[in-house]
Amino acid sequence: MHEELKGWLEWLGIENPQLEVLHGDASARRYYRLQSDDATGMVMDASELKESVPVFIGVAWRLMDAKVRIPVIKAYELNKGFIFLEDIGSTHLYDEHRQADASKYYEKAIETLVAMQETPSQGLAPYDGMFLLEEMNLMPQWYFKEYLQQTLECVEARLLLESFSLIAKEVLSQPQGIFVHRDYHAKNLMIDGQDEITVIDFQDAKEGALMYDLVSLLRDVYVKLDTKEVQRLVLLFKQLKGIEVDEVTFMRWFDFTGLQRHIKILGIFARLSIRDGKDGYLKDIPLTLHYIQEVGSKYPELQGLLTLLKTIK
């Protein structure tokens, strides 16, 4: 496939393309940096997920129309599953988060999020109640059963279902019908040569809740931000959006959306290890669990869920 990719680039008029393998995401897509005498860029090889290419391009057009900074698409080949993109460098927000001036990038990321939420979401699959529950059920299936080798008793399974239903209800209680990136975090936000935030890995976008991408950014499973900084940035988002609701309700939306995401992620990290042989994500389970315990402890109605998580190890 590597040779076929080179052949496609030569067909585009790029002589002697040299491809440097880059670290990919959690999917079957592979990424390369192109170097040649007459062109530079990034190449996505989605030959094992060809059906994702028209989806990627469709979402990219939506984002470009909304004036969201993404890598420019230079060329694509639907039948082969190849996309040739602008090279925006190698600096992720993740690389900057420990720096003294990281807060300015997080503020830019909030501003970019507000702009991104103006992207038309019509026609995207809905992030509805059934899907929210489906995602959370990855935790008992993959984290409890497959990873921890634990079987739930009927009472425990019912407790989980009740907790998941409560969480989903809270997620659905906030404004809906919004463009949701679904993985808007420090490893999917890049900083280009003009010091601007560039959004990548957006092909799984759905139409859903106001808070989902905000939680992905500020309660990132790869980055632990200071609690006061999280609070400041949440309120900056509220101000920029002009949401007229009290802070307690706003933070409850934020907290419960975070619980849904982190419960799902426990299942995904376990599945990536067991099914896909990608063990690198296991190191991020402790922070994910920490978020669930920390946030859940604020709400008495979630004590049963927290007790269950502490019991099953």
C-alpha positions in Angstrom: 0.0 0.0 0.0 2.9 2.3 0.7 4.0 2.0 -3.0 0.4 2.6 -4.2 0.4 5.8 -2.1 3.6 6.9 -3.6 2.3 6.1 -7.1 -0.8 8.3 -6.4 1.4 11.2 -5.3 3.5 10.9 -8.4 0.3 10.9 -10.5 -0.5 14.2 -8.8 2.8 15.5 -10.2 5.0 15.1 -7.1 8.4 13.7 -8.2 10.2 11.3 -5.9 7.9 11.6 -2.9 9.5 10.7 0.4 7.1 9.6 3.1 7.9 9.8 6.9 5.6 7.7 9.0 3.8 9.6 11.7 2.1 8.4 14.9 -1.6 7.8 14.0 -4.7 8.0 16.1 -6.7 5.1 17.6 -8.2 4.1 14.3 -7.0 2.2 11.3 -5.9 5.4 9.5 -2.2 6.0 8.9 -0.5 9.3 8.5 2.7 10.4 6.7 4.7 13.6 6.2 5.6 14.2 2.6 8.9 15.6 1.6 9.9 16.2 -2.0 11.7 18.9 -4.0 8.5 20.4 -5.3 5.8 19.7 -2.5 5.2 19.3 1.2 2.2 18.1 3.0 0.6 15.4 5.1 -1.0 12.3 3.7 -3.7 10.3 5.3 -4.0 6.6 4.3 -7.5 5.5 5.1 -7.4 2.6 2.6 -8.7 0.3 5.4 -11.5 2.8 6.1 -12.4 4.0 2.6 -15.9 4.9 3.6 -14.5 7.4 6.1 -13.0 9.6 3.4 -16.1 11.2 1.9 -17.3 11.7 5.5 -14.0 13.4 6.4 -14.3 15.7 3.3 -17.9 16.5 4.0 -17.2 17.5 7.6 -14.1 19.5 6.5 -16.3 21.5 4.1 -18.7 22.3 6.9 -15.9 23.5 9.1 -14.3 25.6 6.3 -17.6 27.3 5.6 -17.8 28.2 9.3 -14.3 29.7 9.1 -12.8 27.1 11.5 -9.0 26.6 10.9 -8.4 23.1 9.6 -5.6 21.6 7.4 -6.4 22.5 3.8 -7.3 19.5 1.6 -5.1 19.6 -1.5 -6.3 16.4 -3.2 -8.1 13.1 -2.5 -8.8 9.8 -4.0 -12.1 8.2 -2.8 -11.5 4.8 -4.4 -8.2 4.3 -2.7 -8.9 6.1 0.5 -6.1 8.7 0.3 -6.1 12.4 1.3 -3.3 14.9 0.7 -3.4 17.7 3.2 -1.6 20.9 4.2 1.3 20.3 6.6 0.6 22.4 9.7 3.7 21.2 11.6 4.1 19.0 14.6 3.1 21.2 17.6 -0.1 20.1 19.4 -1.8 21.9 22.3 -0.7 18.8 24.2 3.0 19.9 23.7 2.3 23.3 25.0 0.1 22.6 28.1 3.0 22.6 30.6 4.3 25.9 29.3 3.8 29.2 31.3 1.7 30.7 28.5 -0.5 27.6 27.8 -3.5 29.5 29.1 -3.5 31.7 26.0 -3.8 28.6 23.8 -6.6 27.3 25.9 -8.4 30.6 25.6 -7.9 30.4 21.8 -9.2 26.8 21.9 -12.3 28.0 23.7 -12.8 30.8 21.1 -12.3 28.2 18.3 -14.9 25.9 20.0 -17.4 28.7 20.0 -16.8 29.3 16.3 -16.9 25.6 15.6 -20.3 25.3 17.3 -21.7 27.6 14.6 -20.9 24.9 12.0 -24.1 23.5 10.5 -25.0 20.2 12.1 -28.0 19.3 10.0 -27.7 15.8 8.6 -25.1 14.6 11.0 -25.9 11.5 13.1 -27.6 12.5 16.4 -25.9 12.1 19.7 -29.2 10.9 21.2 -30.1 9.1 24.4 -29.7 5.7 22.8 -26.2 6.5 21.6 -25.2 8.0 25.0 -26.2 4.8 26.7 -24.6 2.6 24.1 -21.3 4.4 24.7 -21.4 4.1 28.5 -22.2 0.4 28.1 -18.7 -0.1 26.7 -17.5 0.3 30.3 -19.1 -2.9 31.8 -18.5 -4.8 28.6 -14.8 -4.0 28.1 -13.5 -2.5 31.3 -15.2 -4.6 33.9 -15.7 -7.9 32.0 -12.8 -8.1 29.6 -10.1 -6.0 31.3 -10.8 -6.5 35.0 -12.3 -10.0 34.5 -15.2 -9.2 36.7 -18.8 -10.3 36.3 -21.6 -8.0 37.5 -24.3 -9.3 39.8 -27.9 -8.4 38.8 -28.2 -5.7 41.5 -24.9 -4.1 40.3 -26.0 -4.2 36.6 -29.3 -2.6 37.5 -27.4 0.1 39.5 -25.2 0.8 36.5 -28.2 1.1 34.2 -29.9 3.5 36.6 -26.8 5.6 36.9 -26.2 5.7 33.1 -29.9 6.7 32.5 -29.5 9.5 35.0 -26.3 10.7 33.4 -27.8 10.5 29.9 -30.9 12.5 31.0 -28.6 15.3 32.4 -26.7 15.4 29.1 -29.9 15.7 27.2 -31.2 18.5 29.5 -28.8 21.0 28.1 -29.0 22.8 24.6 -28.9 20.2 21.8 -28.6 20.3 18.0 -25.0 21.5 18.1 -22.0 20.5 16.0 -20.0 18.1 18.2 -16.4 17.2 17.2 -16.4 14.3 19.8 -12.6 14.4 20.4 -11.8 18.1 20.9 -8.8 17.6 23.1 -5.1 18.6 23.4 -3.9 15.9 21.0 -6.4 16.9 18.3 -5.7 20.7 18.4 -2.5 21.8 16.7 -0.8 25.2 16.7 0.2 26.4 13.2 3.0 28.7 12.1 0.8 31.8 12.9 0.3 30.6 16.5 -3.4 29.8 15.7 -5.4 26.7 16.8 -5.9 24.2 14.0 -8.6 21.5 14.4 -7.8 17.9 13.2 -9.4 14.4 13.5 -13.0 15.8 13.1 -14.5 13.0 10.9 -16.6 11.4 13.6 -18.6 14.6 14.2 -22.2 14.3 15.4 -25.1 16.6 16.3 -25.4 16.8 20.1 -25.0 18.6 23.4 -23.6 22.0 24.1 -21.0 20.8 26.7 -19.5 17.7 25.0 -16.5 19.3 23.3 -15.9 21.7 26.2 -15.5 18.7 28.6 -13.2 17.0 26.1 -10.9 20.0 26.2 -11.0 20.9 29.9 -11.2 17.4 31.4 -8.9 15.9 28.9 -7.9 12.3 29.7 -4.3 13.1 28.6 -3.9 16.4 30.4 -4.9 17.4 34.0 -5.6 21.1 34.2 -5.7 23.1 37.4 -9.2 23.1 38.9 -9.4 26.9 39.1 -8.2 27.2 35.5 -11.0 24.8 34.4 -13.6 26.9 36.3 -12.2 30.1 34.6 -12.3 28.6 31.1 -15.8 27.1 31.6 -17.1 30.6 32.6 -15.3 32.1 29.6 -17.1 29.7 27.3 -20.4 30.6 29.1 -19.7 34.3 28.5 -18.7 33.9 24.9 -21.8 31.8 24.1 -24.1 34.1 26.0 -25.9 31.3 27.7 -28.4 32.7 30.2 -28.5 30.0 32.9 -27.2 30.0 36.5 -23.6 28.8 37.1 -24.8 25.8 39.2 -26.9 24.5 36.4 -24.1 25.2 33.9 -21.5 23.3 35.9 -24.0 20.4 36.4 -24.3 20.1 32.6 -20.5 20.2 32.4 -20.0 17.6 35.1 -22.5 15.1 33.9 -21.4 15.4 30.3 -17.9 14.7 31.5 -19.1 11.6 33.4 -20.7 10.2 30.3 -17.5 10.8 28.3 -15.1 9.3 30.9 -17.3 6.2 31.5 -17.3 5.6 27.8 -13.5 6.1 27.6 -12.8 3.5 30.2 -14.4 1.0 27.9 -12.7 2.3 24.8 -9.2 2.3 26.4 -9.8 -1.3 27.6 -11.0 -2.3 24.1 -8.1 -0.7 22.3 -5.8 -2.8 24.5 -7.6 -6.2 24.4 -9.1 -6.1 20.9 -6.7 -4.0 19.0 -3.4 -4.6 20.8 -2.9 -0.9 21.6 -1.7 -1.0 25.2 -0.5 2.6 25.3 -3.9 3.9 26.3 -3.9 1.9 29.6 -1.6 4.4 31.2 -4.4 7.0 30.9 -7.0 4.9 32.8 -6.0 6.3 36.2 -6.7 9.9 35.3 -10.0 8.9 33.6 -11.0 7.1 36.8 -9.9 10.1 38.9 -12.3 12.4 37.0 -15.2 10.0 37.5 -14.5 9.8 41.3 -13.8 13.5 41.7 -16.9 14.7 39.8 -19.2 11.9 41.0 -18.4 12.7 44.6 -20.2 16.1 44.2 -23.5 14.5 43.6 -25.2 12.2 46.2 -27.3 10.5 43.5 -24.1 9.0 42.0 -22.7 7.4 45.2 -23.9 3.9 44.2 -21.9 4.2 41.0 -18.8 5.4 42.8 -19.0 2.6 45.4 -19.3 0.1 42.6 -16.2 1.5 40.8 -14.2 1.2 44.1 -15.5 -2.3 44.7 -14.7 -3.8 41.3 -10.9 -3.7 40.8 
